[in-house]
Amino acid sequence: MTEFERVLVNSFNSYIEEKGIRAISYRLKQHRFTAQFLDVLVDSLDPDLYLGIECKSISVDKGATALYFSQHFTVDKKGVHQIDRISDYLNKSGRRGFLAVELRLGMGHGREAYMVPWEELEKNYHTESLKLTVQEIRNFPEIKRDGKDYIINPKEWGSKNHWEKDS
């Protein structure tokens, strides 16, 4: 588990406890030969908190200018891209999906994190865009920090489930 994933899970669980919500955030253990659908899951009867989150981290201080669909995502043995696999899982499970992107800014500059609604990521990928630039990522809702933790506010992230589009 990366530091970003661990802090995100802990931040969700602190939010859940503070609000007295019946929910839990966790990361499934990743096994060597088993595909992991998402990095962070949140289970709740509240649809705003029934989430699936994929986490990516890029080092802006080391020159990264974008999150590339070919470099930062995997393709499985059957040739299925990670975005398609996750989209299928989200659609079948009914979870709200997000890509949480951490921008590492270098020593003394901290980190920024943003929540990209999954349908926006999927739309970019299927329009054959090759990447999301750092500036495009910064246009999505920021997951603000409070010390080492993140401030969780799912309602600010403004994403609807796939099944809500057609209703």
NUMAR-958446 format. One record per residue: x, y, z of N, C-alpha, C in turn; residue in one letter. Coordinates in steps of 0.05 Angstrom, whole numbers, plus 5000, padded with zeros to 4 digits. Layout:
! residues N
XYZXYZXYZa...
***
This chain:
! residues 167
501749775000500050005000501850255000m501250434982502850684982502050865005t503751055011503151245032500551395026e500251475000497851624992495351454997f495351204990493051034994492451005024e494550955040494250925069493051175082r494051405075493051655086490151705077v489551645052486851675042484851495057l485551245061483851055076483451155104v485651235118485451335145483751585146n484051765127482452015126479451955122s478851765105476051685101474951565127f476451395140475451275165475151475187n476851675189476551895208474052055203s473552115178471152255169468652105177y468651845171466451665177465851655207i467951625223467651615252466651885263e467852105253467052365262464152425256e463152345234460452395225458452185236k459451975248457751765258456251605236g457551575214456451445191457051145192i455150975185455650685183456950635156r459650625157461150585132463950495141a465550415121468350335126469950375100i472350465103474150495081476450305085s477350175063479449975065480749935039y482949795040484449715016484649415017r483849284995484048994994487048924991l487848705003490548615001491048534972k493248624961493948564933495648304933q494848114917496347864914497947874889h500047734889501947744867500747684839r499147474837498047394811495147454808f493947614825491147674824490847974818t489048034799488548314792487048444815a487748694821486348844842484649044827q482049054833480349234817480849524823f481049594848481449874856483249884880l484450124885486150154908484750194934d482550354934481150414959478150374954v476850234972473950194971472750314996l470350424993468850525015466050395013v465250255034462650125035460850275053d458450345043456450485058453750455044s451650475059448950485047448450765036l449950965044449751235033451051235006d449551284984450651274957453051474953p453051684968455351874966457951754976d457651544992460051415004460451124995l458951034975459350774964461350814941y463950794947465950894928468050684920l469150724897471450574887473450774877g475850774888477850974882480450844873i481350924849483950844840485851074846e488251014857490151224865492551224846c493351454838495851484822497351724834k499951704832501651914843503751984822s504152234816506152314797507952534810i510452524802512452704813512852944795s511453164802511753404786514553524790v515653494814518353604819520453474802d519953224793521853084776521153104747k519353294740518853354712516353234700g514753094715512252984704510353214698a509353204673507453414665504653304660t504353044661501752914656501652634667a499252534669498652264676497952124649l499651944641499251814614497651554617y495751514599494151274599495751024592f497851054577499450824570501650764591s502650964604504850934623503950874652q501851004661501050994689498850794694h497750674673495650474676496650214664f495449984673496349724663494549614642t495549414627493949254609494248964618v492048814621492248544631493048354609d493348094616494147884597492347864574k489747934577487847914556487748164538k489448364545489548604530487548814538g486348784562484348974571485649184588v485249434580486449664594485149694622h486749784641485949824669483450004671q483250214655480950384656478450234648i478550064627476249904620475549704641d477449574653476949384675475549514699r476549744707475449884729472649984722i472250084698469650184690467549964691s468349734682466549504683465849434712d467849424729467349364757465449574770y465949834765464350044776461450024766l461149964741458549944729456949714742n458349484745457049244757456449274787k458249404801457949434830456149664838s455849864821454250094828455750304844g458350264847459950464863460350714847r460550944861461551184849464551154846r465551214822468451174817469951434815g472451424825474151654823477051564818f478551744806481451714804482551934823l483851854844485152044862488052074852a488752314845491452364835492952544855v495252434863497052584881499252704864e499652964867501853104854504053154875l506253024872508553064890510153304879r510353514896511553764887514453804895l515553624910518353644918518653734947g521153714956521853794983520954074989m519654105012518854375020516354475007g515154324988512854424974510354254979h510654024994508453865001507253714977g504753644979503353494959500553604955r499553564931496753634925495353384916e492753364921491253134911488653234900a487753094879485253164865483552924860y480952954860479052744854477852784826m478552594809477552604781475252414780v472752504774470552324771471152114749p470551864755471351654737470251694709w467751784707466651814680468152024663e469352224677470952424662473552294652e474752134669477151984661476551794638l474451654641473651454620473051604594e471651824595471051984571473652074557k475552174572478152254561479552024548n479551794561480851554551479551464525y476951464524475551364500475451564477h476151814482476452004460479252004449t480751804458483451754449485451974457e484752104479486652294491488852114503s491352194502493452024511494152074541l493052294552493852364579491952564591k492352614617491152834632493553004641l493653254632495853424640495553504669t497753594681497553694709495553914711v495454094692493554314693490654214691q490154014674487453894672486753764699e488653624711488153494737487453704758i488853934758488254144777485554274773r484254224750481554334746479454174760n480153934770478253764785478253844814f476253754830476153824858478653734873p479753914889482153854905481253704931e482853514939482453384965484353544983i483253724998484953905014486153755037k488353865047489853725069489353875095r489553715116489553815144491953685157d494253805157496653685167497353455148g497653215159498352985142495852855130k493552905140491052785131489752945109d487752815096486152955076483453015088y482253235079479553305088477653175068i475952995078474152845061471452985059i470553035035467953155030466853045003n465752805003464852684978462752844963p461153004977459053154963460253374945k462653464952464053664936465153554910e465453284908466753164885464853134861w462253184865460353204844460352994822g460152744829460052534809457552374813s456252294791453952124792454651844783k453151654793453451384785452551344756n453551144743452751084715449751044713h448550904733445750844731444051094735w445151304746443651554750443451724725e445251674706445151824681442651774665k441651524666439451444649436751474663d436651524689434151544703432851814700s
***
